[in-house]
Amino acid sequence: MRPARQIRVLHVLDGLGFGRAERLVVRMTELADRNLLANEVAYIRAWQTLLLPELVELDVPTHVLAHRHGLLDPRWPFRLRSLAKQFDIVHLHTPKLAAASRPILRTIRRGPIVVSTEHELWSSYSRYVRVVNGLTMWLDRKRWAVSREVVDSMWERCQKRTEVIWSGIPVAEVHARREERTTVREHHRWADDDIVVAVVAHEGSVEEHVALFEAAAEATVFEPRLRFVSVGDGDVSEELRDILEEHRLGPRFQVVGFADDPVSVLAGVDAALVRVRPDHEPTTLCEAMALGLPVLVTNADRRARVVAHGVDGVYVGSDARALTEAFVRIAQAPTECARLGRAAAVRARDFDMGRMSHDIDARYRLLMVG
């Protein structure tokens, strides 16, 4: 049943920087059914405005609740309370602000429905934030989390009423970027017959990096066409660079480091090794799959819901021997790799951000009619 009028939703954030929650809210407002929803955004940190131009372009109204002092500004609670009266749903996205906002919003007679989303592992918060967030959660009508790992990190009593809604990726947009393959390969000086493996988000111990470098060096002995590019690590330490040099891989192992847009590298490779961190969504894994790449996944037990071993990806150990065998297999089994890549592209559709947006829209509607 569709409401007779638009549902007015106010998203409340700390600021409009490039954080995960902020970017998700921008995408939610972009993909929302505007016949159903009227989204607006309120934020505390007036100086964080990096995403403000995108919201302006989307014609999404924004409201600054505080100016110079953020949460220490004594006027922001009154501004939030006054503003919230105009909305049907208030969606809280950051824990400290959510903890402070919930009691304020509940003082409004016949006030808005209050919901919240947990975007980060609780271990990343201070003890104070965990306590105030956990103690006020009972004031939410509904609570969501972006991954199962986030739910598992919460207090046990808070887990019971928390549902998972993963944010997803824009699958069609990523898939279309396969056309960048030639440009990317020319930029990195990869030959047409080079078989390039991207090593994605391989943050880990020195021992894990050593195993990776050993595997790359050994694999190139069997298959000289193999090349490697590491993306997503940030700055590689001098110690690791010295170890990499000891393996004499030279230009066969490039270190791109942190990339705001990993697809700008992935679009030119032939396969991807993804080490999925337990405290992050598998965004880059899904981007690699949407590009139609065969993916090798370490830490696979944590992400079995994304990749089905042997169907649309391959689980692989993080030791040197397992990695070497996997790299050589990529070079020597093009038919199998093509099959895995096609299946991966199909599987990626299940993690489309449009589905997430439709899911959120439907949940808002149920809250209104329920």
C-alpha positions as a printed NumPy array, in Angstrom:
array([[  0.   ,   0.   ,   0.   ],
       [  1.442,   3.372,  -1.032],
       [  0.948,   6.298,   1.329],
       [ -1.217,   9.119,   0.013],
       [  1.719,  11.524,   0.317],
       [  5.481,  11.382,   0.317],
       [  7.207,  10.056,   3.398],
       [  9.499,  12.747,   4.761],
       [ 12.827,  11.325,   5.959],
       [ 15.544,  13.256,   7.774],
       [ 19.008,  11.681,   7.765],
       [ 21.159,  12.882,  10.674],
       [ 24.96 ,  12.792,  10.318],
       [ 28.038,  14.164,  12.035],
       [ 29.151,  15.953,   8.869],
       [ 29.341,  15.682,   5.091],
       [ 32.868,  14.329,   4.717],
       [ 33.865,  11.257,   2.724],
       [ 33.006,   8.764,   5.461],
       [ 31.174,   5.511,   4.779],
       [ 27.911,   6.639,   6.366],
       [ 27.949,   9.965,   4.542],
       [ 28.576,   8.391,   1.141],
       [ 25.857,   5.84 ,   1.751],
       [ 23.335,   8.551,   2.587],
       [ 24.173,  10.407,  -0.629],
       [ 23.605,   7.235,  -2.649],
       [ 20.371,   6.508,  -0.788],
       [ 18.99 ,   9.937,  -1.628],
       [ 20.116,   9.573,  -5.241],
       [ 18.434,   6.195,  -5.749],
       [ 15.322,   6.778,  -3.65 ],
       [ 11.862,   6.648,  -5.188],
       [ 10.984,  10.336,  -5.096],
       [  7.314,   9.592,  -5.582],
       [  7.491,   7.811,  -2.236],
       [ 10.216,   9.622,  -0.287],
       [ 11.315,  13.175,   0.349],
       [ 14.832,  12.936,   1.818],
       [ 16.652,  15.707,   3.644],
       [ 19.959,  15.736,   5.546],
       [ 20.956,  17.407,   8.819],
       [ 24.501,  17.523,  10.173],
       [ 26.448,  18.845,  13.136],
       [ 29.926,  19.625,  11.829],
       [ 29.369,  22.649,   9.629],
       [ 32.969,  22.598,   8.39 ],
       [ 32.664,  19.129,   6.824],
       [ 31.049,  19.849,   3.462],
       [ 32.905,  17.72 ,   0.895],
       [ 29.707,  15.912,  -0.136],
       [ 27.506,  18.994,   0.023],
       [ 27.827,  19.754,  -3.739],
       [ 26.513,  16.286,  -4.568],
       [ 23.456,  16.772,  -2.364],
       [ 22.856,  20.201,  -3.89 ],
       [ 23.047,  18.691,  -7.367],
       [ 20.531,  16.042,  -6.296],
       [ 18.264,  18.812,  -4.977],
       [ 18.361,  17.334,  -1.467],
       [ 17.804,  20.022,   1.222],
       [ 20.443,  20.151,   3.968],
       [ 20.37 ,  21.654,   7.452],
       [ 23.298,  22.678,   9.656],
       [ 22.471,  21.982,  13.308],
       [ 25.646,  23.457,  14.801],
       [ 28.284,  25.823,  13.524],
       [ 31.624,  26.185,  15.273],
       [ 31.56 ,  23.686,  18.115],
       [ 29.757,  20.605,  16.795],
       [ 28.167,  18.527,  19.55 ],
       [ 29.396,  21.052,  22.121],
       [ 27.146,  23.719,  20.641],
       [ 24.273,  23.965,  23.178],
       [ 21.802,  25.036,  20.5  ],
       [ 21.905,  21.954,  18.264],
       [ 19.448,  19.842,  20.347],
       [ 16.799,  22.548,  20.061],
       [ 17.393,  22.899,  16.322],
       [ 17.123,  19.152,  15.825],
       [ 13.95 ,  18.909,  17.892],
       [ 12.314,  21.759,  15.988],
       [ 13.372,  20.381,  12.611],
       [ 12.386,  16.778,  13.378],
       [  8.75 ,  17.779,  13.989],
       [  8.391,  18.252,  10.221],
       [  9.38 ,  14.671,   9.375],
       [  7.815,  11.223,   9.467],
       [ 11.087,   9.345,  10.   ],
       [ 14.416,  10.413,  11.455],
       [ 17.285,   8.136,  10.409],
       [ 20.391,   8.332,  12.637],
       [ 23.717,   7.259,  11.147],
       [ 26.518,   7.881,  13.659],
       [ 26.691,   6.394,  17.181],
       [ 27.636,   9.348,  19.394],
       [ 25.18 ,  11.673,  17.665],
       [ 22.519,   8.963,  17.674],
       [ 22.949,   8.442,  21.418],
       [ 22.498,  12.158,  22.054],
       [ 19.598,  12.538,  19.602],
       [ 17.375,   9.632,  20.644],
       [ 16.239,  11.094,  24.001],
       [ 15.673,  14.476,  22.382],
       [ 13.505,  13.028,  19.631],
       [ 11.45 ,  11.005,  22.083],
       [ 10.376,  14.201,  23.858],
       [  8.367,  15.206,  20.781],
       [  4.706,  14.426,  21.269],
       [  3.526,  12.316,  18.335],
       [  7.026,  12.728,  16.981],
       [  8.79 ,  11.017,  14.087],
       [  9.687,   7.353,  13.897],
       [ 13.317,   6.966,  14.949],
       [ 15.554,   4.449,  13.165],
       [ 19.324,   4.011,  13.097],
       [ 22.052,   2.286,  11.095],
       [ 25.303,   0.903,  12.513],
       [ 28.049,   1.407,   9.939],
       [ 31.19 ,   0.332,  11.847],
       [ 32.411,  -2.412,  14.159],
       [ 31.872,  -1.488,  17.791],
       [ 35.527,  -2.24 ,  18.471],
       [ 36.365,   0.897,  16.468],
       [ 34.485,   3.069,  18.998],
       [ 35.703,   4.292,  22.357],
       [ 34.248,   2.628,  25.45 ],
       [ 32.234,   5.777,  26.157],
       [ 30.616,   5.736,  22.703],
       [ 29.794,   2.034,  22.976],
       [ 28.131,   2.592,  26.336],
       [ 26.005,   5.63 ,  25.426],
       [ 25.044,   4.129,  22.081],
       [ 24.104,   0.777,  23.582],
       [ 22.128,   2.279,  26.453],
       [ 19.948,   4.446,  24.181],
       [ 19.278,   1.959,  21.376],
       [ 16.018,   0.825,  22.928],
       [ 14.596,   4.199,  21.851],
       [ 14.857,   3.206,  18.157],
       [ 11.798,   1.831,  16.416],
       [ 14.073,  -0.065,  13.999],
       [ 17.794,  -0.647,  13.838],
       [ 19.915,  -1.834,  10.919],
       [ 23.579,  -2.708,  10.372],
       [ 25.637,  -2.801,   7.192],
       [ 27.058,  -6.304,   7.732],
       [ 26.782,  -9.423,   9.837],
       [ 30.21 ,  -8.644,  11.311],
       [ 28.956,  -5.306,  12.589],
       [ 26.02 ,  -7.039,  14.27 ],
       [ 28.323,  -9.618,  15.855],
       [ 30.487,  -6.829,  17.293],
       [ 27.565,  -5.296,  19.2  ],
       [ 26.411,  -6.053,  22.723],
       [ 24.447,  -9.296,  22.681],
       [ 21.207,  -7.672,  23.807],
       [ 21.524,  -5.101,  21.003],
       [ 22.093,  -7.764,  18.341],
       [ 18.641,  -9.302,  18.762],
       [ 16.709,  -6.41 ,  17.197],
       [ 19.301,  -5.47 ,  14.56 ],
       [ 18.712,  -6.397,  10.931],
       [ 21.399,  -6.463,   8.222],
       [ 21.029,  -4.272,   5.149],
       [ 24.238,  -4.214,   3.134],
       [ 24.823,  -0.994,   1.179],
       [ 25.846,  -2.608,  -2.107],
       [ 27.53 ,  -1.186,  -5.21 ],
       [ 26.239,   0.421,  -8.43 ],
       [ 26.64 ,  -2.789, -10.453],
       [ 25.671,  -1.405, -13.873],
       [ 28.079,   1.519, -13.521],
       [ 30.954,  -0.728, -12.501],
       [ 30.187,  -3.278, -15.234],
       [ 30.257,  -0.537, -17.876],
       [ 33.775,   0.434, -16.869],
       [ 35.168,  -2.7  , -18.483],
       [ 35.52 ,  -0.412, -21.486],
       [ 38.409,   1.289, -19.663],
       [ 40.554,  -1.856, -19.968],
       [ 42.764,  -0.659, -22.832],
       [ 43.341,   2.764, -21.296],
       [ 44.243,   1.3  , -17.893],
       [ 46.662,  -1.219, -19.379],
       [ 48.373,   1.446, -21.46 ],
       [ 48.709,   3.65 , -18.368],
       [ 50.423,   0.874, -16.412],
       [ 52.393,  -0.317, -19.438],
       [ 50.964,  -3.826, -19.392],
       [ 51.37 ,  -5.682, -22.671],
       [ 48.41 ,  -7.28 , -24.401],
       [ 49.626, -10.768, -23.495],
       [ 50.458,  -9.92 , -19.872],
       [ 48.23 , -11.688, -17.356],
       [ 47.71 ,  -9.155, -14.585],
       [ 46.525, -10.11 , -11.109],
       [ 45.339,  -7.34 ,  -8.784],
       [ 46.049,  -7.865,  -5.092],
       [ 43.27 ,  -6.005,  -3.32 ],
       [ 43.189,  -4.768,   0.297],
       [ 45.919,  -7.171,   1.308],
       [ 46.449,  -5.581,   4.7  ],
       [ 48.037,  -8.064,   7.013],
       [ 51.164,  -9.175,   8.802],
       [ 54.683,  -9.067,   7.414],
       [ 54.516, -12.858,   7.152],
       [ 51.442, -12.625,   4.907],
       [ 53.15 , -10.112,   2.645],
       [ 56.266, -12.267,   2.477],
       [ 54.126, -15.237,   1.431],
       [ 52.501, -13.097,  -1.245],
       [ 55.837, -11.886,  -2.619],
       [ 57.269, -15.414,  -2.577],
       [ 54.226, -16.713,  -4.432],
       [ 54.417, -13.954,  -7.038],
       [ 58.126, -14.601,  -7.618],
       [ 57.635, -18.367,  -7.881],
       [ 54.599, -18.064, -10.141],
       [ 56.423, -15.821, -12.618],
       [ 59.087, -18.524, -13.004],
       [ 56.404, -20.931, -14.26 ],
       [ 54.451, -18.225, -16.109],
       [ 56.57 , -15.213, -17.2  ],
       [ 53.419, -13.505, -18.522],
       [ 52.154, -12.935, -14.985],
       [ 52.175,  -9.411, -13.569],
       [ 50.885,  -8.156, -10.201],
       [ 49.522,  -4.855,  -8.975],
       [ 48.729,  -4.155,  -5.309],
       [ 45.922,  -1.683,  -4.638],
       [ 44.241,  -0.692,  -1.384],
       [ 47.074,  -1.056,   1.126],
       [ 47.891,   2.573,   1.634],
       [ 51.593,   3.326,   1.983],
       [ 53.767,   0.219,   2.031],
       [ 56.359,   0.309,   4.806],
       [ 60.058,   0.548,   4.03 ],
       [ 60.492,  -2.927,   5.525],
       [ 58.02 ,  -4.431,   3.068],
       [ 59.528,  -2.534,   0.155],
       [ 62.93 ,  -3.97 ,   1.058],
       [ 61.432,  -7.464,   1.2  ],
       [ 59.744,  -6.921,  -2.156],
       [ 63.052,  -5.832,  -3.684],
       [ 64.735,  -8.967,  -2.329],
       [ 62.389, -11.067,  -4.457],
       [ 63.587,  -9.233,  -7.576],
       [ 60.137,  -8.851,  -9.057],
       [ 60.894,  -5.35 , -10.339],
       [ 58.129,  -3.961, -12.588],
       [ 56.315,  -7.303, -12.443],
       [ 54.913,  -6.271,  -9.037],
       [ 53.585,  -2.721,  -8.914],
       [ 52.348,  -1.071,  -5.714],
       [ 49.627,   1.462,  -6.398],
       [ 48.682,   1.832,  -2.739],
       [ 45.479,   3.437,  -1.551],
       [ 42.983,   4.327,  -4.292],
       [ 39.732,   6.215,  -3.839],
       [ 38.543,   4.387,  -6.938],
       [ 39.918,   0.809,  -7.067],
       [ 37.913,   0.155, -10.248],
       [ 40.294,   2.516, -12.053],
       [ 42.897,  -0.246, -11.636],
       [ 40.676,  -3.331, -11.626],
       [ 39.214,  -2.448, -15.023],
       [ 42.542,  -3.331, -16.64 ],
       [ 43.454,  -6.592, -14.877],
       [ 42.669, -10.223, -15.625],
       [ 41.978, -11.548, -12.108],
       [ 41.871, -10.34 ,  -8.523],
       [ 43.123, -11.703,  -5.224],
       [ 40.961, -10.182,  -2.5  ],
       [ 41.732, -10.361,   1.187],
       [ 38.439,  -9.296,   2.754],
       [ 38.828,  -7.573,   6.106],
       [ 36.284,  -8.698,   8.722],
       [ 35.498,  -5.101,   9.717],
       [ 34.633,  -3.924,   6.206],
       [ 31.979,  -4.635,   3.67 ],
       [ 33.234,  -6.675,   0.684],
       [ 32.797,  -3.682,  -1.64 ],
       [ 35.933,  -4.148,  -3.74 ],
       [ 35.291,  -7.885,  -4.005],
       [ 31.87 ,  -7.167,  -5.48 ],
       [ 33.332,  -4.524,  -7.788],
       [ 35.824,  -7.072,  -9.123],
       [ 32.983,  -9.534,  -9.662],
       [ 30.846,  -6.906, -11.403],
       [ 33.735,  -6.347, -13.825],
       [ 33.586, -10.04 , -14.682],
       [ 36.937, -10.908, -13.096],
       [ 37.739, -14.349, -11.706],
       [ 38.33 , -13.72 ,  -8.003],
       [ 40.544, -15.502,  -5.499],
       [ 39.344, -14.889,  -1.953],
       [ 41.317, -15.314,   1.25 ],
       [ 39.609, -15.192,   4.669],
       [ 36.863, -16.926,   2.699],
       [ 35.061, -18.331,   5.719],
       [ 33.962, -14.807,   6.639],
       [ 32.432, -14.068,   3.266],
       [ 30.95 , -17.347,   2.063],
       [ 27.686, -15.539,   1.417],
       [ 29.378, -13.561,  -1.388],
       [ 31.435, -16.182,  -3.225],
       [ 30.498, -19.787,  -3.889],
       [ 33.751, -21.733,  -4.181],
       [ 34.3  , -23.052,  -7.683],
       [ 31.13 , -21.404,  -8.975],
       [ 31.756, -17.655,  -9.098],
       [ 35.105, -17.466,  -7.312],
       [ 37.775, -19.551,  -5.627],
       [ 38.79 , -19.737,  -1.981],
       [ 42.537, -19.841,  -1.559],
       [ 44.877, -20.127,   1.403],
       [ 47.196, -17.247,   2.261],
       [ 50.357, -19.381,   2.352],
       [ 52.914, -19.094,  -0.44 ],
       [ 52.301, -22.551,  -1.913],
       [ 48.527, -22.09 ,  -2.211],
       [ 48.925, -18.636,  -3.742],
       [ 51.542, -19.827,  -6.231],
       [ 49.298, -22.626,  -7.442],
       [ 46.361, -20.229,  -7.753],
       [ 48.363, -17.667,  -9.752],
       [ 49.713, -20.277, -12.154],
       [ 46.224, -21.705, -12.578],
       [ 44.955, -18.282, -13.614],
       [ 47.535, -18.14 , -16.377],
       [ 47.112, -21.724, -17.553],
       [ 43.338, -22.147, -17.399],
       [ 41.805, -19.308, -19.464],
       [ 38.579, -21.219, -20.137],
       [ 37.978, -21.825, -16.431],
       [ 38.795, -18.191, -15.634],
       [ 36.346, -16.975, -18.259],
       [ 33.624, -19.195, -16.777],
       [ 34.302, -17.912, -13.265],
       [ 34.281, -14.323, -14.504],
       [ 30.913, -14.71 , -16.228],
       [ 29.404, -16.303, -13.135],
       [ 30.902, -13.587, -10.939],
       [ 29.284, -10.867, -13.033],
       [ 25.909, -12.563, -12.644],
       [ 26.382, -13.018,  -8.884],
       [ 27.315,  -9.358,  -8.449],
       [ 23.786,  -8.344,  -9.426],
       [ 22.617,  -9.668,  -6.054],
       [ 24.625,  -6.909,  -4.365],
       [ 23.376,  -4.003,  -6.434],
       [ 22.924,  -0.75 ,  -4.564],
       [ 19.605,  -0.243,  -6.329],
       [ 18.272,  -3.307,  -4.532],
       [ 19.444,  -1.875,  -1.228],
       [ 17.682,   1.394,  -1.95 ],
       [ 14.471,  -0.399,  -2.903],
       [ 14.732,  -2.428,   0.314],
       [ 15.131,   0.718,   2.428],
       [ 12.21 ,   2.392,   0.665],
       [ 10.021,  -0.64 ,   1.364],
       [ 11.034,  -0.689,   5.041],
       [ 10.219,   2.992,   5.431],
       [  6.812,   2.324,   3.902],
       [  6.163,  -0.582,   6.27 ],
       [  7.064,   1.6  ,   9.24 ],
       [  4.485,   4.145,   8.145],
       [  1.651,   1.712,   7.56 ],
       [  2.558,  -0.482,  10.54 ]])
